[in-house]
Amino acid sequence: MAKHSKVFKAENGTELKMEITAECSTDEEMRETLSFIALSSHQFYLQAGRKISSKL
């Protein structure tokens, strides 16, 4: 099992903690999992940006 977390802090004091836990048997499986996470988060932020922009 692999775990990673990071806290990001904005200048206005907002904090965001991101945490990932993945169970992978091989290095190849880990690369595939990280690729899936990257693509999923990219899609999430694009959707969130469109939704936020539509409310402005």
FIKOLZA-1660 file (N, C-alpha, C; in steps of 0.1 Angstrom, whole numbers, plus 5000, padded with zeros to 4 digits):
% residues 56
   i   px   py   pz ch aa at
   1 5009 4988 5000  A  M  N
   1 5000 5000 5000  A  M CA
   1 5009 5012 5000  A  M  C
   2 5005 5022 4992  A  A  N
   2 5012 5035 4991  A  A CA
   2 5003 5046 4996  A  A  C
   3 5009 5055 5004  A  K  N
   3 5001 5067 5008  A  K CA
   3 5009 5079 5006  A  K  C
   4 5002 5090 5003  A  H  N
   4 5009 5103 5001  A  H CA
   4 4999 5113 5004  A  H  C
   5 5003 5124 5011  A  S  N
   5 4994 5135 5014  A  S CA
   5 5002 5148 5014  A  S  C
   6 4995 5159 5011  A  K  N
   6 5002 5172 5010  A  K CA
   6 4991 5182 5014  A  K  C
   7 4996 5192 5021  A  V  N
   7 4987 5204 5025  A  V CA
   7 4992 5216 5017  A  V  C
   8 4982 5222 5010  A  F  N
   8 4985 5234 5002  A  F CA
   8 4978 5246 5010  A  F  C
   9 4985 5257 5010  A  K  N
   9 4980 5268 5018  A  K CA
   9 4980 5280 5008  A  K  C
  10 4968 5287 5007  A  A  N
  10 4967 5299 4999  A  A CA
  10 4971 5311 5007  A  A  C
  11 4973 5322 5000  A  E  N
  11 4977 5334 5007  A  E CA
  11 4966 5339 5016  A  E  C
  12 4954 5336 5013  A  N  N
  12 4943 5341 5022  A  N CA
  12 4940 5332 5034  A  N  C
  13 4949 5322 5036  A  G  N
  13 4947 5313 5047  A  G CA
  13 4940 5300 5045  A  G  C
  14 4934 5299 5033  A  T  N
  14 4927 5286 5030  A  T CA
  14 4937 5275 5029  A  T  C
  15 4933 5264 5035  A  E  N
  15 4941 5252 5034  A  E CA
  15 4934 5240 5027  A  E  C
  16 4941 5233 5019  A  L  N
  16 4936 5221 5012  A  L CA
  16 4945 5210 5015  A  L  C
  17 4940 5199 5020  A  K  N
  17 4948 5187 5022  A  K CA
  17 4943 5177 5012  A  K  C
  18 4953 5172 5004  A  M  N
  18 4950 5161 4995  A  M CA
  18 4957 5148 4999  A  M  C
  19 4950 5137 4999  A  E  N
  19 4956 5125 5004  A  E CA
  19 4952 5114 4994  A  E  C
  20 4962 5105 4991  A  I  N
  20 4960 5094 4982  A  I CA
  20 4965 5081 4989  A  I  C
  21 4957 5071 4988  A  T  N
  21 4961 5058 4993  A  T CA
  21 4958 5048 4982  A  T  C
  22 4968 5040 4978  A  A  N
  22 4966 5031 4967  A  A CA
  22 4972 5018 4970  A  A  C
  23 4966 5007 4967  A  E  N
  23 4971 4994 4969  A  E CA
  23 4975 4988 4955  A  E  C
  24 4988 4986 4953  A  C  N
  24 4992 4981 4940  A  C CA
  24 5003 4970 4942  A  C  C
  25 5002 4960 4934  A  S  N
  25 5011 4948 4935  A  S CA
  25 5024 4950 4928  A  S  C
  26 5024 4958 4917  A  T  N
  26 5036 4959 4909  A  T CA
  26 5038 4974 4906  A  T  C
  27 5050 4977 4901  A  D  N
  27 5053 4990 4897  A  D CA
  27 5044 4994 4885  A  D  C
  28 5041 4985 4876  A  E  N
  28 5033 4988 4865  A  E CA
  28 5019 4992 4869  A  E  C
  29 5014 4984 4879  A  E  N
  29 5000 4987 4884  A  E CA
  29 5000 5001 4891  A  E  C
  30 5011 5004 4898  A  M  N
  30 5012 5018 4904  A  M CA
  30 5012 5029 4894  A  M  C
  31 5020 5027 4883  A  R  N
  31 5020 5037 4872  A  R CA
  31 5006 5039 4866  A  R  C
  32 4999 5028 4864  A  E  N
  32 4985 5028 4859  A  E CA
  32 4976 5036 4868  A  E  C
  33 4978 5033 4881  A  T  N
  33 4969 5039 4892  A  T CA
  33 4972 5054 4892  A  T  C
  34 4985 5058 4892  A  L  N
  34 4988 5072 4892  A  L CA
  34 4983 5079 4880  A  L  C
  35 4984 5073 4868  A  S  N
  35 4978 5079 4856  A  S CA
  35 4963 5081 4857  A  S  C
  36 4956 5071 4863  A  F  N
  36 4942 5072 4865  A  F CA
  36 4938 5083 4874  A  F  C
  37 4946 5085 4885  A  I  N
  37 4944 5096 4894  A  I CA
  37 4946 5109 4887  A  I  C
  38 4957 5110 4880  A  A  N
  38 4959 5123 4873  A  A CA
  38 4948 5127 4863  A  A  C
  39 4944 5117 4855  A  L  N
  39 4933 5120 4845  A  L CA
  39 4920 5123 4852  A  L  C
  40 4917 5116 4863  A  S  N
  40 4905 5119 4870  A  S CA
  40 4905 5132 4877  A  S  C
  41 4916 5136 4883  A  S  N
  41 4916 5149 4889  A  S CA
  41 4916 5161 4879  A  S  C
  42 4922 5158 4867  A  H  N
  42 4922 5168 4857  A  H CA
  42 4908 5170 4852  A  H  C
  43 4900 5160 4850  A  Q  N
  43 4886 5161 4846  A  Q CA
  43 4878 5168 4856  A  Q  C
  44 4880 5165 4869  A  F  N
  44 4873 5171 4880  A  F CA
  44 4875 5186 4880  A  F  C
  45 4887 5190 4879  A  Y  N
  45 4890 5205 4879  A  Y CA
  45 4884 5212 4867  A  Y  C
  46 4885 5206 4855  A  L  N
  46 4878 5212 4844  A  L CA
  46 4863 5213 4846  A  L  C
  47 4857 5203 4851  A  Q  N
  47 4842 5204 4854  A  Q CA
  47 4839 5214 4864  A  Q  C
  48 4847 5215 4875  A  A  N
  48 4845 5224 4885  A  A CA
  48 4847 5238 4880  A  A  C
  49 4857 5241 4872  A  G  N
  49 4859 5254 4866  A  G CA
  49 4847 5258 4857  A  G  C
  50 4842 5249 4849  A  R  N
  50 4831 5252 4841  A  R CA
  50 4818 5256 4849  A  R  C
  51 4816 5248 4860  A  K  N
  51 4805 5250 4868  A  K CA
  51 4806 5264 4876  A  K  C
  52 4818 5267 4881  A  I  N
  52 4820 5279 4888  A  I CA
  52 4818 5291 4878  A  I  C
  53 4824 5290 4866  A  S  N
  53 4823 5300 4856  A  S CA
  53 4809 5303 4852  A  S  C
  54 4801 5293 4851  A  S  N
  54 4787 5295 4847  A  S CA
  54 4779 5302 4857  A  S  C
  55 4784 5303 4870  A  K  N
  55 4776 5309 4880  A  K CA
  55 4781 5324 4882  A  K  C
  56 4791 5328 4875  A  L  N
  56 4796 5342 4877  A  L CA
  56 4787 5352 4869  A  L  C
% end
